[in-house]
Amino acid sequence: MTDHAETIAQLRDTVQRVCEDYPGEYWREKDRERAYPTEFVRALTELGLLSALIPEEYGGSGLPLSVGAEILKAIHEFGGNAGACHAQMYTMGTVLRHGSEAQKKQYLPGIARGDLRLQAFGVTEPTAGTDTTNISTVAVRKGDTYVVNGQKVWTSRAEHSDLMVLLARTTPKDQVKKRSEGLSVFLVDMRETVGRGMTIKPIRTMINHSTTEVFFDNMEIPASSLIGEEGQGMKYILSGMNAERILIASECIGDGRWFIKKARDYACERKVFGRPIGQNQGIQFPIARAYAEVEAANLMVDKAAELYEAGKPCGTEANISKLLASESAWHAAEACMQTFGGFAVAEEYDIERKFRECRLYQIAPISTNLILSYVGEHQLGMPRSY
Ligand SMILES: Cc1cc2nc3c(=O)[nH]c(=O)nc-3n(C[C@H](O)[C@H](O)[C@H](O)COP(=O)(O)OP(=O)(O)OC[C@H]3O[C@@H](n4cnc5c(N)ncnc54)[C@H](O)[C@@H]3O)c2cc1C
């Protein structure tokens, strides 16, 4: 085994043990109450699992993306949900890649220890949607501060975060050559801004995802909150997208494997008409097909991660891995639902909850159509559709 293979095997064991401490019952209760899984997140944090990607010099484990991906995959495979905390693993990448040395020293060690939660990522807005360069939140420089006005939507975990990576327009659209210019990224200290220009409103959703709307009303932040150069923010946000897609795809692979195991076990146990239902090809084949799809998608996730770690372009592979992984997980969810028949909809089997949770990944963090459009344009050279 290579060093990483051994590390991955150990980390998978660790994750499995944590997940065993937080079984379906725990998640069902949180889901019912739409409550944040604080205890689960604390357990992952204390074991250093969420700081895997932070370099050692800033207090993390300095592991490569593929290992972070295996951690998230294992969380989902063993029945947990990393949606509550995956941002703690990768949102820091914006600071790491584009922040000043002073910002890195100020924030990364605290994030690595878990004392500082960087879980909120404020990009999406209600009117712009996927058309990110069309956002209307503005940050205007005033002496040593920026004054922020506008609104974000779907800012997940904002109520459980100390810091937010925020994208805002700093130069009006009509004063830049390309719409992707004039946008800037800020690291906002929410401990200073909530109730002082920043208002967070939870959105109740079909899944327990702690997502919110965030309003900015003359919110003042120090000019030192700016990450990198003013006006270059869109580039910084895009530079993190491939890693995010690979990590989310890994969660989908974990979900797919969870559904397949659940379906396979039940198909072997449940006897109807005097034989296991899994003996019927109408039950067996959809599970086998989902298995084939999930494992094929997993190879694409591995390939994307390998290219990413080698510093090679991986936009197409990262996008395809998220597309295939989210769809294969959904097919596994369907097969599992059908295998369980009526019991699939009973809360106590966790299938209906996982079914709801896994559907999200065809929409967020990027929807399937936008991935297809990326592949059509960038890989296949067809005309841009928007
Ligand atoms: C639970 C949840 C959590 C989220 N967390 C965060 C977060 O923490 N931070 C954050 O910034 N955002 C977050 N998001 C936002 C998420 O990234 C967006 O919902 C997603 O990118 C889709 O954008 P939209 O919802 O505005 O859809 P829209 O852009 O309005 O699109 C609607 C539909 O139209 C399709 N469409 C749009 N344009 C085209 C086109 N040109 N060609 C073909 N089809 C098109 C899309 O594919 C989609 O299916 C979250 C969303 C959800 C639901």
The ligand as an SDF file (V2000), in Angstrom:
LIG
                    3D

 53 58  0  0  0  0  0  0  0  0999 V2000
  -29.6230   23.5630    0.0350 C   0  0  0  0  0  0  0  0  0  0  0  0
  -28.7660   24.4790   -0.7530 C   0  0  0  0  0  0  0  0  0  0  0  0
  -27.5510   24.9160   -0.2320 C   0  0  0  0  0  0  0  0  0  0  0  0
  -26.7820   25.8390   -0.9240 C   0  0  0  0  0  0  0  0  0  0  0  0
  -25.6380   26.3560   -0.3370 N   0  0  0  0  0  0  0  0  0  0  0  0
  -25.0240   27.4180   -0.9150 C   0  0  0  0  0  0  0  0  0  0  0  0
  -24.0010   28.1260   -0.2230 C   0  0  0  0  0  0  0  0  0  0  0  0
  -23.6120   27.7690    0.8950 O   0  0  0  0  0  0  0  0  0  0  0  0
  -23.4640   29.2330   -0.8030 N   0  0  0  0  0  0  0  0  0  0  0  0
  -23.8790   29.6760   -2.0260 C   0  0  0  0  0  0  0  0  0  0  0  0
  -23.3570   30.6860   -2.4950 O   0  0  0  0  0  0  0  0  0  0  0  0
  -24.8360   29.0220   -2.7220 N   0  0  0  0  0  0  0  0  0  0  0  0
  -25.4260   27.9080   -2.1790 C   0  0  0  0  0  0  0  0  0  0  0  0
  -26.4380   27.2650   -2.8450 N   0  0  0  0  0  0  0  0  0  0  0  0
  -26.8710   27.7690   -4.1540 C   0  0  0  0  0  0  0  0  0  0  0  0
  -26.6110   26.7940   -5.2780 C   0  0  0  0  0  0  0  0  0  0  0  0
  -25.2590   26.8480   -5.6450 O   0  0  0  0  0  0  0  0  0  0  0  0
  -27.5750   27.1800   -6.3950 C   0  0  0  0  0  0  0  0  0  0  0  0
  -28.8980   26.8640   -5.9720 O   0  0  0  0  0  0  0  0  0  0  0  0
  -27.2720   26.4700   -7.6520 C   0  0  0  0  0  0  0  0  0  0  0  0
  -26.0400   26.9020   -8.1600 O   0  0  0  0  0  0  0  0  0  0  0  0
  -28.3510   26.7340   -8.7030 C   0  0  0  0  0  0  0  0  0  0  0  0
  -28.6160   28.1020   -8.7760 O   0  0  0  0  0  0  0  0  0  0  0  0
  -30.1090   28.6690   -8.6510 P   0  0  0  0  0  0  0  0  0  0  0  0
  -30.7760   27.9220   -7.5540 O   0  0  0  0  0  0  0  0  0  0  0  0
  -30.0700   30.1470   -8.5500 O   0  0  0  0  0  0  0  0  0  0  0  0
  -30.7790   28.2480   -9.9980 O   0  0  0  0  0  0  0  0  0  0  0  0
  -30.9700   29.1420  -11.2970 P   0  0  0  0  0  0  0  0  0  0  0  0
  -29.6750   29.7450  -11.7310 O   0  0  0  0  0  0  0  0  0  0  0  0
  -32.1420   30.0300  -11.0930 O   0  0  0  0  0  0  0  0  0  0  0  0
  -31.3500   28.0100  -12.3460 O   0  0  0  0  0  0  0  0  0  0  0  0
  -32.5920   27.2980  -12.2630 C   0  0  0  0  0  0  0  0  0  0  0  0
  -32.5390   26.1280  -13.2220 C   0  0  0  0  0  0  0  0  0  0  0  0
  -32.3330   26.6160  -14.5520 O   0  0  0  0  0  0  0  0  0  0  0  0
  -31.2010   26.0010  -15.1290 C   0  0  0  0  0  0  0  0  0  0  0  0
  -30.4700   26.9710  -15.9690 N   0  0  0  0  0  0  0  0  0  0  0  0
  -30.1230   28.2430  -15.6780 C   0  0  0  0  0  0  0  0  0  0  0  0
  -29.4340   28.7860  -16.6880 N   0  0  0  0  0  0  0  0  0  0  0  0
  -29.3120   27.8370  -17.6510 C   0  0  0  0  0  0  0  0  0  0  0  0
  -28.6920   27.7690  -18.9280 C   0  0  0  0  0  0  0  0  0  0  0  0
  -28.0290   28.7960  -19.4520 N   0  0  0  0  0  0  0  0  0  0  0  0
  -28.7770   26.5880  -19.6180 N   0  0  0  0  0  0  0  0  0  0  0  0
  -29.4610   25.5450  -19.1390 C   0  0  0  0  0  0  0  0  0  0  0  0
  -30.0640   25.5470  -17.9220 N   0  0  0  0  0  0  0  0  0  0  0  0
  -29.9890   26.6750  -17.1840 C   0  0  0  0  0  0  0  0  0  0  0  0
  -30.3350   25.5420  -13.9680 C   0  0  0  0  0  0  0  0  0  0  0  0
  -29.5390   24.4390  -14.3360 O   0  0  0  0  0  0  0  0  0  0  0  0
  -31.3870   25.1660  -12.9210 C   0  0  0  0  0  0  0  0  0  0  0  0
  -31.8010   23.8380  -13.1230 O   0  0  0  0  0  0  0  0  0  0  0  0
  -27.2060   26.2900   -2.1990 C   0  0  0  0  0  0  0  0  0  0  0  0
  -28.3930   25.8110   -2.7480 C   0  0  0  0  0  0  0  0  0  0  0  0
  -29.1710   24.9350   -2.0380 C   0  0  0  0  0  0  0  0  0  0  0  0
  -30.4850   24.5040   -2.6400 C   0  0  0  0  0  0  0  0  0  0  0  0
  1  2  1  0
  2  3  1  0
  2 52  2  0
  3  4  2  0
  4  5  1  0
  4 50  1  0
  5  6  2  0
  6  7  1  0
  6 13  1  0
  7  8  2  0
  7  9  1  0
  9 10  1  0
 10 11  2  0
 10 12  1  0
 12 13  2  0
 13 14  1  0
 14 15  1  0
 14 50  1  0
 15 16  1  0
 16 17  1  0
 16 18  1  0
 18 19  1  0
 18 20  1  0
 20 21  1  0
 20 22  1  0
 22 23  1  0
 23 24  1  0
 24 25  2  0
 24 26  1  0
 24 27  1  0
 27 28  1  0
 28 29  2  0
 28 30  1  0
 28 31  1  0
 31 32  1  0
 32 33  1  0
 33 34  1  0
 33 48  1  0
 34 35  1  0
 35 36  1  0
 35 46  1  0
 36 37  1  0
 36 45  1  0
 37 38  2  0
 38 39  1  0
 39 40  1  0
 39 45  2  0
 40 41  1  0
 40 42  2  0
 42 43  1  0
 43 44  2  0
 44 45  1  0
 46 47  1  0
 46 48  1  0
 48 49  1  0
 50 51  2  0
 51 52  1  0
 52 53  1  0
M  END
$$$$
